[in-house]
Amino acid sequence: LNAMGLFQYALGDHEFERTVGKAVDEQLQTPEWRRQYVQNQPARWASFEPGGLLAASLMANMKVAVKVGRTVLVHAGLTPAHILENGGIEGMNNAFREWILLTSTSGWGGENPVTYNNRGRYAMPEQSRIDAEKRQTYYINSVPKFLAAGQGGTGPIWMRDYSSPSDQPPRNPQAQAMIDEALDMLNAERMVMGHTIQRGINCALNGKAWRVDVGASRGCIAGSPEVLEIARACVSSQYYGSSCEEQISVLTKNGRVPASERQVTAMVNFL
């Protein structure tokens, strides 16, 4: 989905700059808007920055985490602390939305310096760099704390407590207690996460942590594509009424694999 709302594949930065950049040129009727991004992938920056071209139409509709039935889905994981300190899933989703739309009225108290110079006209040559640095600093300082990056990040899109090492039980000895408590707080049975590449979709922590990032991209490990299927099956009985349960399988190029064959204990044994 490009900045003009058209779906197309962009294989790399150069193609993104060419296809999206051309659309922005046509909309603004000038290529000079690029100057405000100081030659730093202007089309990508303009599309994905807070308040940018795709902020309202695409980015604001993305979620930090979602719950579907008895399953919680999140990029890297949720801990009890994430839930308690940030107003649960809804609080985190709202905080991200406010940040990406530049509508947040809480958190970092710095003045919002985000302005656009789409005509690329500056009184001083260095002003474009000064303005770009102000915008970048504001984005970094105003990002919700639970989204902040950094070495060994512990937020919902950075943590690896439930997924590392790959294809093996988590290294963190507190991982089972953490995920048990988090799922109890969310009234859920399992958590589905990516972020840490596995050689195949697998489950750890007594069926609670499904790790689904198989690194299918050639930019990662060119892993074999797989899909986690969670299907709701209901059975009706004349005497006991109806009962429903969720059945979990992994869909592979060789067929459906039952969840029981993708549990990891001491060493990976399903590949």
C-alpha positions, 0 to 999 in steps of 0.5 A: 500500500503506497502513500496514495492508497494503491497496493503494489510491491516494493522490493527495496528502498530504491524501488520504494523511493521511485514508486512512492516518491513519484506519486508524491511528486505528482500530488504535490506538483514538485519534487522539492518536498524531498529536501526536508528529509535531507536525502534520508530515504524521503519517500519512506520517511514521509510515508511512515513517520508520525503524522506522515502520509500513511499515519491516518490511513494505515499506521493508526489502524495497526495494533500493538496487540489484539485478542481474538477468542482465547488467543492474544497476538503480539509481535514479541510478547506481553508481560504482566508489567506491560498490562498493568503499567499501560492500561492493558491491550486497549491502553497500549493500542490507544497510546500508539495511535495517539503517537503515530497521529501526533495527537498525544497530550500526555507523556513527554512534554516537549513542544511539537516541532513537526512542520512540513516544507513541501516546497523545499524553500529555506532561508538558510541551506542548513535549515532543512537538516535542523528541522529534520533533526528536531522532528526526529528528536521529537519522535524518539522522545515522545514515543510511548515507553513500552515501544521504545527500542534499544539494546535488549529492549523489553517492550511488547515489540522487542522482548524475547523472554518467551521465544529465545533461544530459537526452537528451544524452551525459553532461557528465562527461568521466569518465562513460564510464570510471566506468561501464565500471569499475563494470560490470566490477566487477559482471560486467554489461553495462549499467546502468539508471537513473532520477532525471534526467527524459528526454523518452524512454527513451534510452541513452548511453555506448556502450550502457552507460547506459540512462536510463528516467525519462520523467517520466510523472507530471503532477507532473513533465512528464507524459511519455509512458509508456515501458518498457524491455524486456530479453528473453533469446533463445536459439537451438539448433544441431545443431552448435554447441549453444545460445546466448543473448543479450539483446535490448533494445527500448523499448515505446511507445504506438506500438509497439516501438522497437529499442535502436539507435534510442534511442542518444544521441550529440551531440544527441537525435534519436529524438523 
